[in-house]
Amino acid sequence: MKKTLLLVLAVMTAAIVLSACEFAGIGGAEKDTGSAGTGTGPAAVTTGEDSADPTDGPTAATEEPTVATEDPTTAEEDPTTAEEPTAAETSTPGPPEIDYDVNAHLNSKRILIDAGHGFGDPGCTSKYMNGVYERDLTYEFSSLLFDKLKERGYEPLMLRGTDTFPTVGEIRSAAEELHMFFREKELRDNGIFDAYERTLWANVIHRRDPVALMISIHFNALPSAEYVRGTELYYCVDNGCAEPSAKLCGFIETRLREAFPDSRIKPEGCVWNDSYIVTKWTEMPSLLVEAAYVTNPDDAELIFDGEWRETYIKALADGIESYIRTRG
């Protein structure tokens, strides 16, 4: 009887120990809670020629904008194909702890302009775009905004050039020199200036010499619903500049609605979204602009219209100026 009782107790003890190990995760699958999104960067929609002949539509500003990089290198393009486009760079982890002066932007007239995508990441396109990709459009629109802001006495900066961007090593070294928090495994030396890298670089620029704000220019695509069109505006309240980011978005929405009374802006207006790295992890007020849908034939036609571009860029500049004049 005693032997039987001891055997039962031994079996129960072993089961309890095994259950505790499983609860603690010993021997189980390790969850990765620190990676950004599900891939190395935003996916391209299609592949093809880099851009249309410049005579097919308006070209970017003639003056070469100032690019905020140090010893940039040229990346070899290797566009990939995806069945469905992504609106912009996305991420799931939360932002790092705030260890910077959240008010450093208040006295600055430096405006950082992020021309979305580029290099190995062409962004989206469609059958209506004559071979032009999002990376080309974002740089053209960003260059026009650069010139418009410079005319008004501001100090605009381009986060990337047409074919240059800082290397992962340069970004890492700069962040370490400034004792900045960053996620090492998000720095991928893959020839693409991806969302995390460009956001960290933007923060490096801001730490060295504060900027007033950052605006990230993109274009949308939705092949499964070509009737969808219009501008979308996104900001995030997870960074240290929640209130000014919302205020910036509101001013730009107002100026765009004034410029385009035909409901150019989607009814929802400014949208809070915490999935975009370039607005979630920046250390300055920031806004992501999806200017138009390349998959909508009407939007695609407007994109190449010089008068429409001028009106759109002026509305962005007016919104930025209204924000700066009323901040803090």
Sequence and secondary structure as in RCSB ss.txt:
>XXXX:A:sequence
MKKTLLLVLAVMTAAIVLSACEFAGIGGAEKDTGSAGTGTGPAAVTTGEDSADPTDGPTAATEEPTVATEDPTTA
EEDPTTAEEPTAAETSTPGPPEIDYDVNAHLNSKRILIDAGHGFGDPGCTSKYMNGVYERDLTYEFSSLLFDKLK
ERGYEPLMLRGTDTFPTVGEIRSAAEELHMFFREKELRDNGIFDAYERTLWANVIHRRDPVALMISIHFNALPSA
EYVRGTELYYCVDNGCAEPSAKLCGFIETRLREAFPDSRIKPEGCVWNDSYIVTKWTEMPSLLVEAAYVTNPDDA
ELIFDGEWRETYIKALADGIESYIRTRG
>XXXX:A:secstr
 HHHHHHHHHHHHHHHHHHHHHHHTTTS     SS TTSSS   S    S   GGGS    SS   B  SS EE 
       SS  SS    S      S TTGGGG  EEEEEE SBTTB     TTSTT  HHHHHHHHHHHHHHHHH
HTT EEEESS SSEE  HHHHHHHHHHTT    GGG   SS   HHHHHHHHHHHHHHS  SEEEEEEEE  TT 
TT  SEEEEE SSSTTHHHHHHHHHHHHHHHHHH TTT EEEEEEEE S  HHHHS SS EEEEEEEETTSHHHH
HHHT HHHHHHHHHHHHHHHHHHHHH  
